Every structure is written in structure tokens, then in C-alpha cells.
Amino acid sequence: MRLKTFTYLLLFLGISLLAKGNVYVQSNKAKLLSQPKLNAEGSGLKIGEVLTPIAEQGLFVQVRVEEKTGWVSKLFVSPLPPGNQMKLGITSNSSEAVVARQRASDFTKTAAARGLSETQKMRVRGEGDLYDFESLRWLESVPLNQESPISKEEKNSPSVSVTERQSPMFWITPGLPVLAETKAEVKIGRSLAARLLKKYNLVRDLEFTRYLNSIAFRLGSASSRKDLEFRVGIIDSNEINAFSCPGGYLFLTTGTLKKIQTEAELAGIIAHEMGHVILFHNGEFKESNVFVDILSGLLSPPGSEVVNTAMATAITEMEKQFFETGRDAKLELEADEAAVGLVSQVGYSPLGLSSYLNTMSKLDGTETLKKTHPETNLRIAKLVFIESSVPTEGTPLVVDRWSEYKNKIGK
């Protein structure tokens, strides 16, 4: 049998919805708008409704639905059909996985007779090499939604159950499968996040991390990516930067947090990083081969997580964007626009991100940010124009809790 490694199609210039055929409504915030503006007049669209793209303009796509034509925000539609949320850390027990596990076991028993040539192609890297999965698992254990203060028992616990009340804003349809593309995206995103955590120490402050994740949970509830659990971690670095990995893993440096003045600014930064994921700026991910996945697990050291050679190559290329090349300027500006749209949908001021960038434009020590993002004053100028086109009436304002947390990270 010929083995197939993971195949990932990474499109670093983003996903064009025109090239993807139909798109699917994923959020109850979606409207068929008369103009490519969030504050334009429009009629509501139903979750799961199929739309045919005609043209694109910035953050909006012109679509046809039945006999009507209009515009819809890319924040609320997806080239993927509706699918259930990927629960992190859950191992598949499907019949497909059981069969693949048996086939993988049979293969390892006969590997010697094959001269180990195929086995050698499946070289794997464990968590002790280039990846810190142990810290990542801690982050994945933090509850997603902050409904009440953290108890004394939770503060003293090294691990917290992910069981948490779901927000009424968060839409999941019972019975839908987890999409194969989502599984592949989360798998490579976990590995990229674990690689990042090998470079930087994860700050294991449960209360602070839970607070950040409550903001991401609120923002994610208004977006098209209901199939992902967005996770926000704090990494110990004086660099002013933030990172987004496929699958919804987001990271803010302590250097970034020290410069934030309000929760609206914090939400704007998180929403910008989420925008990259929601808009598929990390690329499109094909379904992984279950047989190869389990075979890699059997060949890996006990207790380690699997990153095979093909995945490691893709991760290395994506890592270069973090520290060297950055994304295409067009994608960064699109993520800025997405951030304004997201925060305004859930009650934050749309001025938060531009306020933060205005502070950054006056500071020294922002070399990494400037190296991997467009010129700050250009971003601010575009944001000022975008901010005037988002609806703010009728959305309850979020209570600013930043003052409770900002002193925890020092000066």
C-alpha cells in the first residue's frame, strides 16, 4: 500500500470566495446588504443558507440568493458548510479510526520485512524536540466563557475542566459533524502553537487567561467560525506583537498587554488576530489521512504528540511569517477591517484598535510589529474610514474590566 502523508494546501494570499463556488451563512448576524457596508440597509439571512458569489470588495462579497442580489460580510459566511465545533483534546472513536488503528498496527508488525523504508518516511517529532504540547494542553483546559468569578478551588487546580455553559449567542446545531477540513486545520494549528510555546514561556495565570478567553468567546460568537474553539494565551516576551495560528490559537505578548489602556483596545487586538483565522488567511486545509495519523502515533515515543515530517515543513513556512516576512499587507488591512466589524457587533467601541495603534506609532521597541505589519499610520488612516461605516446603535456596551487585570502584568 502506498502511504499518503498529510496534504495541506496553504494559500498565503488568502481564500477568494469567488473561486470557491457557493458560500454558506454561518451567523445570525448575516444580512443581505444593499451596499458593501455593515451599516447599510439589509434583510436577514438564515444560518445554512447557500449563497452564490458574484464579486468581492474588501471585506464584503456580492452574492445572489434565489432572485435577489446584495452584499454580505465575509465575517458571517464561509466556503465550508455548517459543521459542529471541534472539541480540543478529543480523540476520535469512530469506526474509521478503529479500522485505521488496526491497519497501522499490522503495518508496524511487517515494517521490518519492508526494510523500514516506508517507516523511515514517517519520521515523527515528539513534544520534547521543537514543541511544547504540555503548555498547550494547559491553555486548552481553561474554560471558554467567564460567567462567574473563578473559585478558590479552580485557582489552586493545575487543570480546569473545559465544561462551561454555552452563551445564548453561540450557535451550534445538534447532529452536525465536525468537518474534516476543521480537523486538519486544528491539527496543524496545535502544532504551530506548540512550536511557538517552545520559543516563549506560556504565562499560566488562570484568572487572566480566562478573562482573555471570555473576550474571544464573545467575539467568536458573532463570526462564521462556529466550528472552532478560539483560545488566547499570554506569552512572556517584551516584544510588542500578537500571533494567530490556524484552528483558532491566538497569543499576546506581555509587552503588548502592558501598552493596552482599555478593554476595547484589547478586544480590537484579539479580533484582528481572529480575523486572520476567520478569513482563512492561514490557507485552506485538506483532510488528513487517518491511517497515517494513527501510524505516526504508534511510531512516536510514549506520551508524546505527533508532528510528522510533512506537517513540520508546513509549520516552518508559517513560522517565518511570524518573525520574518509577515503576511501580505492586503491581508493585514483586511484583518484590521474584520476587527472593527467584529468588536462593533458585540458591544465594543470600534475605535479600540486604532487607539492602540496610535499609541504604538509613538513608541520605540516596536520593530517586530513594524517588520511583520504594514506601516502603522497607513493602518490608522484606513481604520478611521472603516470605523465610520459600522453600526453601533442598539448594541449594549460591554463593561470595561481591563482595570481589574492590567496591573497584573507589571509596568
C-alpha positions as CSV (number, residue, x, y, z in Angstrom):
1,M,0.0,0.0,0.0
2,R,1.3,3.4,-0.8
3,L,1.2,5.8,2.2
4,K,0.0,9.3,1.8
5,T,1.3,11.9,4.1
6,F,-0.8,14.9,5.3
7,T,-1.6,17.2,2.4
8,Y,-2.2,20.8,3.2
9,L,-2.9,23.4,0.6
10,L,-1.5,26.6,2.1
11,L,-2.7,29.7,0.2
12,F,-0.8,32.5,1.8
13,L,-2.6,35.1,-0.2
14,G,-5.9,34.2,1.4
15,I,-9.0,32.4,0.1
16,S,-11.0,34.0,-2.7
17,L,-14.7,33.2,-2.2
18,L,-15.3,33.7,-5.9
19,A,-13.0,30.7,-6.6
20,K,-14.8,28.5,-4.0
21,G,-18.2,28.3,-5.6
22,N,-21.1,28.6,-3.2
23,V,-20.7,30.0,0.3
24,Y,-22.8,29.2,3.4
25,V,-24.3,31.6,6.0
26,Q,-22.8,30.8,9.4
27,S,-24.0,33.5,11.7
28,N,-27.4,35.0,12.7
29,K,-25.7,38.4,12.2
30,A,-25.6,37.9,8.4
31,K,-27.7,40.3,6.3
32,L,-28.1,40.7,2.5
33,L,-27.0,44.4,2.3
34,S,-27.7,47.0,-0.3
35,Q,-24.1,48.2,-0.2
36,P,-20.8,46.8,0.9
37,K,-21.1,48.4,4.4
38,L,-22.1,46.9,7.7
39,N,-24.4,49.8,8.4
40,A,-26.2,49.5,5.0
41,E,-29.9,48.5,4.8
42,G,-30.4,44.8,4.5
43,S,-32.6,41.8,5.2
44,G,-31.7,38.9,7.5
45,L,-30.2,35.6,6.1
46,K,-30.8,32.2,7.7
47,I,-27.9,30.1,9.0
48,G,-27.0,27.4,6.5
49,E,-28.5,29.4,3.6
50,V,-26.5,28.9,0.3
51,L,-25.2,32.0,-1.5
52,T,-23.6,32.3,-4.9
53,P,-20.7,34.8,-5.0
54,I,-20.6,37.3,-7.9
55,A,-17.9,39.8,-6.9
56,E,-15.7,40.9,-3.9
57,Q,-14.9,44.2,-2.5
58,G,-12.7,44.3,0.6
59,L,-14.4,42.6,3.5
60,F,-17.6,42.1,1.5
61,V,-18.8,39.7,-1.2
62,Q,-21.6,40.3,-3.6
63,V,-23.9,37.3,-3.7
64,R,-27.0,36.0,-5.4
65,V,-29.6,34.2,-3.4
66,E,-32.8,33.0,-5.2
67,E,-33.8,36.1,-7.2
68,K,-32.1,38.6,-5.0
69,T,-28.6,40.2,-5.2
70,G,-26.8,42.0,-2.5
71,W,-23.7,42.2,-0.3
72,V,-22.7,40.2,2.8
73,S,-19.8,40.5,5.1
74,K,-17.1,37.7,4.9
75,L,-17.2,37.6,8.7
76,F,-20.6,35.8,8.6
77,V,-20.2,33.4,5.7
78,S,-17.8,30.6,4.9
79,P,-16.7,28.4,1.9
80,L,-17.2,25.5,4.3
81,P,-20.7,24.1,5.0
82,P,-22.0,24.4,8.6
83,G,-20.3,21.9,10.9
84,N,-20.1,21.3,14.6
85,Q,-17.4,22.7,16.9
86,M,-14.1,20.8,17.1
87,K,-13.7,19.9,20.8
88,L,-10.0,20.2,21.6
89,G,-8.2,17.2,23.0
90,I,-11.0,14.8,22.0
91,T,-9.7,11.5,20.4
92,S,-11.9,10.1,17.7
93,N,-13.6,6.7,18.4
94,S,-15.2,6.4,15.1
95,S,-15.2,3.1,13.2
96,E,-12.9,4.7,10.6
97,A,-10.4,5.4,13.4
98,V,-10.7,1.8,14.8
99,V,-10.1,0.3,11.4
100,A,-7.2,2.6,10.7
101,R,-5.6,1.8,14.1
102,Q,-5.7,-1.9,13.3
103,R,-4.2,-1.3,9.8
104,A,-1.5,0.8,11.3
105,S,-0.7,-1.9,13.9
106,D,-0.5,-4.5,11.2
107,F,1.8,-2.3,9.2
108,T,4.3,-1.8,12.0
109,K,4.5,-5.6,12.5
110,T,5.6,-6.1,8.9
111,A,7.8,-3.0,8.6
112,A,11.0,-5.0,9.2
113,A,10.2,-7.2,6.2
114,R,9.8,-4.0,4.1
115,G,13.3,-2.8,5.1
116,L,11.7,0.0,7.1
117,S,11.8,2.2,4.0
118,E,8.3,3.4,4.4
119,T,8.5,3.7,8.2
120,Q,11.5,5.9,7.8
121,K,9.4,8.3,5.6
122,M,7.1,8.7,8.6
123,R,9.7,10.2,10.9
124,V,7.9,12.0,13.7
125,R,8.8,14.7,16.2
126,G,7.8,14.4,19.8
127,E,7.0,17.2,22.2
128,G,10.5,17.3,23.7
129,D,12.1,18.3,20.4
130,L,10.7,21.5,18.9
131,Y,7.2,21.7,20.5
132,D,5.7,22.3,23.9
133,F,2.4,20.5,23.9
134,E,2.2,20.3,27.7
135,S,1.8,24.1,28.0
136,L,-0.7,24.0,25.1
137,R,-2.8,21.4,26.9
138,W,-2.9,23.7,29.9
139,L,-4.3,26.5,27.7
140,E,-6.9,24.2,26.2
141,S,-8.1,23.3,29.7
142,V,-9.1,26.9,30.5
143,P,-12.9,27.4,30.3
144,L,-14.0,29.4,27.3
145,N,-16.7,31.6,28.8
146,Q,-16.4,33.7,32.0
147,E,-19.9,33.6,33.5
148,S,-18.8,33.9,37.2
149,P,-15.7,34.7,39.3
150,I,-13.2,31.8,39.5
151,S,-13.5,29.8,42.6
152,K,-10.6,29.2,45.1
153,E,-10.6,25.5,44.0
154,E,-10.1,26.5,40.4
155,K,-7.3,28.9,41.2
156,N,-5.4,26.1,43.0
157,S,-6.1,23.5,40.4
158,P,-3.4,22.8,37.8
159,S,-6.1,21.9,35.2
160,V,-9.6,23.1,34.8
161,S,-12.4,21.2,33.1
162,V,-13.5,22.7,29.8
163,T,-17.1,22.1,30.6
164,E,-18.7,25.5,30.6
165,R,-22.2,27.0,30.0
166,Q,-22.6,28.0,26.3
167,S,-23.6,31.5,25.6
168,P,-27.0,32.0,24.0
169,M,-25.2,33.9,21.3
170,F,-23.2,30.8,20.3
171,W,-24.9,28.7,17.7
172,I,-24.3,25.0,17.3
173,T,-26.8,22.7,15.5
174,P,-27.1,19.3,17.2
175,G,-26.2,16.4,14.9
176,L,-23.9,18.2,12.5
177,P,-20.5,16.5,12.0
178,V,-17.1,18.1,12.7
179,L,-15.8,19.0,9.2
180,A,-12.7,17.1,8.0
181,E,-11.2,20.4,7.0
182,T,-11.7,21.8,10.5
183,K,-9.9,18.7,12.0
184,A,-6.9,19.2,9.7
185,E,-6.8,22.9,10.4
186,V,-6.8,22.4,14.2
187,K,-4.2,19.7,13.9
188,I,-1.6,21.9,12.2
189,G,-2.6,24.9,14.3
190,R,-2.0,23.0,17.5
191,S,1.5,22.0,16.3
192,L,2.3,25.6,15.2
193,A,1.1,26.9,18.6
194,A,3.2,24.3,20.4
195,R,6.2,25.3,18.4
196,L,5.6,28.9,19.4
197,L,5.3,27.9,23.1
198,K,8.7,26.2,22.8
199,K,10.2,29.6,21.9
200,Y,8.3,31.6,24.6
201,N,7.1,30.6,28.1
202,L,3.3,30.5,28.5
203,V,2.1,32.6,31.4
204,R,-0.1,30.3,33.4
205,D,-2.3,32.8,35.1
206,L,-5.6,31.1,35.1
207,E,-7.8,34.1,36.0
208,F,-6.1,36.4,33.5
209,T,-6.2,33.8,30.7
210,R,-9.8,33.0,31.4
211,Y,-10.6,36.7,31.1
212,L,-8.9,36.9,27.7
213,N,-10.8,33.8,26.5
214,S,-14.1,35.3,27.6
215,I,-13.5,38.2,25.2
216,A,-12.5,35.8,22.4
217,F,-15.6,33.7,23.1
218,R,-17.8,36.8,22.8
219,L,-16.2,37.8,19.5
220,G,-16.2,34.3,18.1
221,S,-19.9,34.1,18.7
222,A,-20.5,36.8,16.1
223,S,-18.3,35.2,13.5
224,S,-18.6,32.5,10.9
225,R,-16.2,30.1,12.6
226,K,-18.5,28.3,14.9
227,D,-16.5,25.1,14.2
228,L,-13.5,26.4,16.2
229,E,-12.8,27.0,19.9
230,F,-10.8,30.2,19.9
231,R,-8.0,30.1,22.5
232,V,-6.0,33.1,23.8
233,G,-2.7,32.6,25.6
234,I,-0.2,35.0,27.2
235,I,3.4,34.5,26.3
236,D,6.2,36.0,28.3
237,S,8.0,38.4,26.0
238,N,8.8,42.1,26.0
239,E,8.3,42.2,22.2
240,I,5.2,44.1,21.1
241,N,3.4,41.5,19.0
242,A,0.5,39.1,18.7
243,F,0.1,35.8,16.8
244,S,-2.7,33.8,15.3
245,C,-2.4,30.1,14.4
246,P,-4.7,28.0,12.3
247,G,-7.5,26.5,14.2
248,G,-8.0,29.5,16.5
249,Y,-4.9,29.6,18.7
250,L,-4.1,33.2,19.5
251,F,-1.2,34.6,21.6
252,L,-0.5,38.1,23.0
253,T,2.9,39.0,24.4
254,T,3.2,40.6,27.9
255,G,4.9,43.5,26.1
256,T,1.7,44.1,24.1
257,L,-0.6,43.8,27.2
258,K,1.4,46.4,29.1
259,K,0.6,49.0,26.4
260,I,-3.2,48.4,26.4
261,Q,-5.3,51.1,28.0
262,T,-8.9,49.8,27.7
263,E,-10.8,46.6,27.1
264,A,-11.9,47.9,23.7
265,E,-8.2,48.1,22.6
266,L,-7.7,44.6,23.9
267,A,-10.7,43.3,22.0
268,G,-9.6,45.1,18.9
269,I,-6.2,43.3,19.0
270,I,-7.8,39.9,19.7
271,A,-10.3,40.5,16.9
272,H,-7.5,41.4,14.4
273,E,-5.8,38.0,15.1
274,M,-9.2,36.2,14.9
275,G,-9.8,37.9,11.6
276,H,-6.8,36.1,10.1
277,V,-8.4,32.8,11.1
278,I,-12.0,33.7,10.2
279,L,-11.0,34.9,6.7
280,F,-8.7,31.9,6.0
281,H,-5.5,34.0,5.8
282,N,-3.6,31.0,7.0
283,G,-4.7,28.9,4.0
284,E,-7.1,26.1,3.3
285,F,-6.5,22.7,4.9
286,K,-7.3,19.4,3.3
287,E,-8.4,16.3,5.2
288,S,-5.7,14.4,6.9
289,N,-5.1,10.7,6.3
290,V,-6.5,8.9,9.4
291,F,-4.4,5.8,8.8
292,V,-1.1,7.8,8.5
293,D,-2.2,9.9,11.6
294,I,-2.6,6.8,13.8
295,L,0.5,5.1,12.3
296,S,2.6,8.2,13.3
297,G,1.2,7.9,16.8
298,L,2.2,4.3,17.1
299,L,5.7,5.1,15.9
300,S,6.1,8.1,18.2
301,P,7.6,8.0,21.7
302,P,5.1,7.2,24.5
303,G,3.4,10.2,25.9
304,S,4.4,12.5,23.0
305,E,2.2,14.1,20.4
306,V,2.7,13.6,16.7
307,V,4.1,16.1,14.2
308,N,5.1,14.3,11.1
309,T,7.6,15.5,8.6
310,A,5.1,16.9,6.1
311,M,3.4,18.9,8.9
312,A,6.8,20.1,10.3
313,T,7.7,21.5,6.8
314,A,4.4,23.4,6.6
315,I,4.7,24.7,10.1
316,T,8.3,26.0,9.5
317,E,7.0,28.0,6.5
318,M,4.2,29.5,8.5
319,E,6.5,30.3,11.4
320,K,8.6,32.5,9.0
321,Q,5.5,34.8,8.7
322,F,5.6,35.4,12.5
323,F,9.2,36.6,12.7
324,E,10.4,37.4,9.2
325,T,8.2,38.1,6.3
326,G,4.8,38.8,7.8
327,R,1.6,38.3,5.9
328,D,0.7,40.2,2.7
329,A,-0.2,43.8,3.6
330,K,-3.6,43.4,2.0
331,L,-4.4,40.6,4.4
332,E,-3.3,42.6,7.4
333,L,-5.5,45.5,6.4
334,E,-8.4,43.1,5.8
335,A,-7.9,41.7,9.4
336,D,-8.0,45.3,10.7
337,E,-11.3,45.8,8.9
338,A,-12.6,42.5,10.3
339,A,-11.6,43.5,13.8
340,V,-13.7,46.7,13.6
341,G,-16.6,44.7,12.3
342,L,-16.4,42.0,15.0
343,V,-16.0,44.3,18.0
344,S,-18.9,46.5,17.0
345,Q,-21.2,43.5,16.7
346,V,-20.7,42.5,20.3
347,G,-20.7,45.9,22.1
348,Y,-17.1,47.2,22.0
349,S,-16.2,50.6,20.6
350,P,-14.9,50.3,17.0
351,L,-12.2,52.8,17.9
352,G,-10.2,50.4,20.1
353,L,-7.8,49.0,17.5
354,S,-6.9,52.4,16.0
355,S,-6.5,53.9,19.5
356,Y,-4.0,51.1,20.3
357,L,-2.1,51.6,17.0
358,N,-2.0,55.3,17.7
359,T,-0.1,54.6,20.9
360,M,2.2,52.1,19.0
361,S,3.1,54.8,16.4
362,K,4.7,56.9,19.1
363,L,6.7,54.2,20.9
364,D,10.1,52.7,20.4
365,G,10.7,49.0,20.7
366,T,8.0,48.0,18.1
367,E,10.5,46.7,15.5
368,T,8.9,43.2,15.3
369,L,5.4,44.7,14.9
370,K,6.6,47.0,12.1
371,K,8.6,44.3,10.4
372,T,5.6,42.0,10.0
373,H,2.8,44.5,9.5
374,P,2.0,47.5,7.2
375,E,3.1,51.0,8.2
376,T,1.2,51.9,11.4
377,N,0.0,55.3,10.2
378,L,-1.4,53.7,7.0
379,R,-3.4,51.2,9.1
380,I,-4.8,54.0,11.3
381,A,-5.9,56.1,8.3
382,K,-7.8,53.1,6.8
383,L,-9.3,52.3,10.2
384,V,-10.6,55.8,10.6
385,F,-12.5,55.5,7.3
386,I,-13.8,52.0,8.2
387,E,-14.9,53.0,11.8
388,S,-17.5,55.4,10.3
389,S,-19.3,52.6,8.5
390,V,-20.1,50.2,11.3
391,P,-23.4,50.2,13.1
392,T,-23.2,50.9,16.9
393,E,-26.8,51.7,17.8
394,G,-28.8,49.0,19.6
395,T,-25.8,47.0,20.7
396,P,-25.3,47.0,24.5
397,L,-21.9,48.3,25.6
398,V,-19.6,45.8,27.3
399,V,-18.5,46.7,30.8
400,D,-14.8,47.5,30.8
401,R,-13.0,45.1,33.1
402,W,-9.4,45.9,32.0
403,S,-8.6,47.9,35.1
404,E,-9.0,44.7,37.1
405,Y,-6.3,42.9,35.2
406,K,-3.8,45.5,33.7
407,N,-1.8,45.8,37.0
408,K,-1.1,42.0,37.0
409,I,1.4,42.3,34.2
410,G,3.7,44.9,35.7
411,K,4.8,48.1,34.1
